[in-house]
Amino acid sequence: MFRPRIYVDTSVIGGCFDEEFDDYSLQLFDEFISGKKIPIISDIVLFELEGAPENVKKILEKVPNANIEYISLNKESTALANAYLDEGVVSENSLSDARHMAIATVERVDILVSWNFKHIVNINRIHLLNSVNLKLGFPILEIRSPREILDEE
């Protein structure tokens, strides 16, 4: 059984408690809990969660350890994030977003999910990001909102 590796940015976790996004974020976490999909959580996400409310921090605890993968920013993903900044994929103010996309690319996840429509789930940015990826020898990164990747039953 294919279990897609899904890089989850912090907005998806916080989305579990946002009226606009909670249905889709919670459904996605149900799929992580059941093992249908594997959440990929970076050290950047864990750092961003440190300042989050307790209920948001506890969302990841619901996913069994066997169903979750933790990854970290490394030299390769740092260099790629800097390339995204240099190429104007995102501005210096969005370094964290660049790092999320770079880690997901370097780790060759199946999909990055986010509710950040300004800096991540944005067709123009996705095209620019993937042009940088291809130029530097990386694969195309699939970026979607949680709503777009839920299993339909």
C-alpha positions in Angstrom: 0.0 0.0 0.0 1.4 3.4 -1.0 1.5 5.8 1.9 2.4 9.3 0.7 4.9 11.3 2.7 3.3 14.7 3.4 5.4 17.6 4.6 3.1 19.5 7.0 3.9 23.1 7.7 2.8 24.9 10.9 -0.3 26.5 9.3 -1.9 23.0 8.9 -1.4 22.1 12.5 -2.8 25.5 13.7 -5.6 25.0 11.1 -7.1 22.3 13.3 -8.4 25.2 15.5 -9.3 27.7 12.8 -12.9 27.8 11.8 -12.0 28.3 8.1 -9.6 25.3 8.0 -10.5 22.9 10.8 -12.6 20.4 8.9 -9.8 19.7 6.4 -6.9 19.9 8.8 -8.6 17.5 11.2 -9.5 15.1 8.4 -5.9 15.1 7.3 -4.7 14.4 10.8 -7.2 11.5 11.0 -5.4 10.1 7.9 -2.1 10.5 9.6 -3.4 8.8 12.8 -4.7 5.9 10.8 -1.5 5.5 8.9 -2.9 6.2 5.4 -0.5 9.1 5.0 2.9 9.8 6.7 3.3 13.3 8.2 6.8 14.7 7.7 7.6 17.2 10.5 10.7 19.4 10.4 12.7 21.0 13.1 11.4 24.3 11.7 7.8 23.3 12.4 8.7 22.1 15.9 10.5 25.4 16.6 7.5 27.4 15.3 5.1 25.3 17.5 7.1 26.3 20.6 5.2 29.6 20.7 1.8 28.1 19.9 -1.1 27.5 22.3 -1.1 24.2 24.2 -4.0 22.7 22.2 -2.1 23.3 18.9 1.1 21.7 20.3 -0.8 18.6 21.4 -2.1 17.8 17.8 1.1 16.0 16.9 0.9 13.9 20.0 -2.3 12.2 18.6 -0.3 10.7 15.7 1.4 7.4 16.7 5.2 7.7 16.6 5.3 4.8 14.1 3.3 6.9 11.6 5.4 10.1 11.7 8.8 11.1 10.3 11.0 13.9 11.7 13.5 15.7 9.5 15.9 18.6 10.0 17.3 21.6 8.1 20.7 20.7 6.9 23.4 22.3 4.7 21.7 21.2 1.5 18.3 22.5 2.4 19.8 25.7 3.8 21.6 26.4 0.5 18.4 25.7 -1.4 16.4 28.0 0.8 19.0 30.7 0.1 18.7 30.1 -3.6 14.9 30.6 -3.3 15.6 34.0 -1.7 18.2 34.9 -4.3 15.8 34.0 -7.1 12.9 35.9 -5.6 10.6 32.9 -4.9 9.9 34.5 -1.5 11.4 37.6 0.2 13.9 37.7 3.0 10.9 38.2 5.4 9.7 34.8 4.4 12.9 32.8 5.2 10.9 30.3 7.3 8.6 29.6 4.3 11.7 29.2 2.0 13.1 26.7 4.6 9.9 24.7 4.7 9.9 24.4 0.9 13.6 23.6 0.7 13.5 20.9 3.4 10.5 19.3 1.6 12.3 19.4 -1.7 15.6 18.0 -0.4 13.8 15.2 1.5 11.8 14.4 -1.7 8.5 14.3 0.0 5.4 13.5 -2.1 3.5 16.7 -1.2 4.0 19.8 0.9 0.7 20.9 2.5 0.0 24.4 3.8 -2.7 27.0 4.3 -0.3 29.8 3.5 -1.8 31.0 0.2 0.4 34.1 0.0 3.8 32.6 0.2 3.5 28.8 -0.4 0.2 27.5 -2.0 0.4 30.1 -4.7 0.7 29.1 -8.4 3.1 31.8 -9.4 5.4 31.0 -6.5 5.1 27.2 -7.1 6.2 27.7 -10.7 9.1 29.9 -9.7 10.1 27.5 -7.0 10.0 24.5 -9.3 12.0 26.4 -12.0 14.7 26.9 -9.3 14.5 23.3 -8.3 14.9 22.1 -11.9 17.8 24.5 -12.6 19.6 23.1 -9.5 18.9 19.5 -10.2 16.1 18.9 -7.7 12.7 17.3 -8.5 9.5 19.3 -8.8 7.8 19.9 -5.4 4.1 19.2 -5.3 2.4 21.9 -3.1 -1.3 21.7 -2.2 -3.7 22.7 0.5 -4.9 19.9 2.8 -8.4 20.1 1.2 -6.9 18.9 -2.1 -5.2 15.8 -0.8 -7.8 14.2 1.4 -8.9 10.7 0.5 -12.5 10.7 -0.8 -14.7 7.9 0.5 
